Amino acid sequence: MELRKINDYTWEIPKEGPMRVPAIVYASEKLLETVKKDQTLQQAKNVACLPGIQKYSYVMPDGHQGYGFPIGGVAAFDLDEGIISPGGVGYDINCGVRLLRTDYREKDISAKRRELLTEIFKEVPAGVGKGGITKLSRSVLLEILTKGAEWAVENGYGTKEDLLLTEENGRMKDADPSYLSSRALERGIPQLGTLGSGNHFLEIQKVEKIYNREIARVFGIDEEGQILVMIHCGSRGLGHQVATDFIELMENKIGTKGLPDRELIHAPIKSPLGQQYYKSMCAAVNYAFANRQMIAHWVRDVFAKVLGSSAGMRQIYDVCHNVAKIEKHRINGQEKLVCIHRKGATRSFGPGRSEIPEIYRPYGQPVIIPGSMGTASYILVGTKEAEELSFSSTAHGAGRVMSRHEALRRFRGEQIRDQLLARGIELQSTSLKGVAEEASAAYKDVDEVVRTSHEVGIGRLVAKVVPIGVMKG
Amino acid sequence: MPVRTRVNQGKKFVYLDHPADAKFQAFGRTLEEAFGQAALAVASLMWEPEQIKKTKRRTVLVQGRDLEQLLFKFLSEILYLFEAKGFLLASARDIKIFKQENGYSLEAVFEGDNYNNSYVIFGEVKAITYHDMIIRQNDEFLIQVVVDM
């Protein structure tokens, strides 16, 4: 496959055959080597063939093979001629990250670190096998799907300020839960307020390095050693079922003929089915926002109980990693509304965008990039250049390089836990097997991913944080 | 008319390397056996099916426009029953696949138990995918599936 070097971090797959636009891959030489080993590049080409795609099919620096779209795939579609694809969002709709600051420093909590983690583990249900906090009624669930994190705040989980510091203010207004199947609702009822398993985690972190003090301060990050809390989870089984349902509905309506990959099934965004998926996806996004809102509330409760106060635990931001949105972008010199798919990518709006919280508007939005379990995570800031370079998007994480199966062969959960402890990281998990699967050696080097984002200019470094306590579902 | 029916014996599936998710191949002398083994392969990513008591039975009925969709929906049943009903699959038996005018239908009995604290859940499968899905007959039936984890 032809891959043209544009600069040290930008590679183009020229338009050929059925591709409607070229593809652009953002990767260092080192990252590109791993990208070449799987189907990422072919998947980026497949996306470039979809109707109504604008400018380029993009792959972010953490790109790796997905199903249909690559993970780290970003594509924008014309609203008249374009499509919407459940595979372009992913099964875990609004898998995302919420980050809380605190006024605590490492020395304030080091004696109580284990207790904090144990209490968090008690308060925040992992939800694997066991349900969430309450048996929800269907009517309450429908309200949550409509109102997202707003519902949670109205019901005593967190503050109105949290909503202002959440992407979309914690609520996608186009949500219409009436299109969700009863199966999706049934999967959603027992799992509200649960973290989930797999790559999802909750971490107590400390700031290790600040790259940009001015912007860090705006975000609420004051100095090295400051304690933060990161929550990484999504829309749970409800979102997975929405994706599963609409893939089937679209197959039955449109058929799978001519698709290079069945997971690329899509519907015209203007069509009734395209709209039904979009509105259902928005409802699942809202479920995930409510979920993270509740979990953040419990974390604050635990801090208050164990350390005496949760004052100062302001939310830095809450970002989506798997989503489709209608956004305004400049294309060929003209502003237009497009449907952006970000599958394993973070929005990275720069200064001036009206969608981002007022306090961040002069600087750009916080971009939160979790590493793998037990490794560094990063806070970046969105840039003006990203509008031109990637439809205001950047990476979302480390990206796996080793299969779960291989990780299980190579690592033992106990050994990973002991190694983390030796590095000063406490771990609480429902399963040591799950710990082995998520071993950080099974992931790409997140440092290289964020460095690439910074060099390309689609998200610039603000701070590096490292975990001191990890809860894995 | 059923293609063929038989009860599963032994474990006939393997996991393959896949960078992001889990990929497996399941085998069977009949298509039904391969479907049953695929069900065990999915369940084994979350719990140990052989440790689940067979105290409950659930009848599963699915339809698909083709065999791939039939498999996708059949395996998705395991996730739905676990998350919505707390049901843990121990084995899928009495699987019957029928060719119909516009696709296929399947009926099966899932044996297993409802979740309780004595069971260990060590993984979570988010969804079944069509990515790299294969359903093929050589000497034996071969099924390959990638699941999102």
Interface residues (C-beta under 8 A of the other chain):
Chain A: D38 H64 Q65 G66 Y67 G68 I71 G90 Y91 D92 V128 G129 K130 R183 E186 R187 I189 P190 Q191 G196 S197 G198 N199 G237 H240 Q241 A243 T244 I247 E248 E251 N252 D261 R262 E263 G399 R400 V401 M402 S403 R404 H405 E406 T430 S431 K433 G434 E437 G473
Chain B: Y15 L16 D17 H18 P19 A20 D21 A22 K23 R65 E68 Q69 F72 K73 S76 L79 Y80 E83 A84 K85 G86 Y115 Y119 V120 I121 F122 G123 E124 K126 A127 I128 T129 Y130 H131 D132 M133 V146 D148 M149
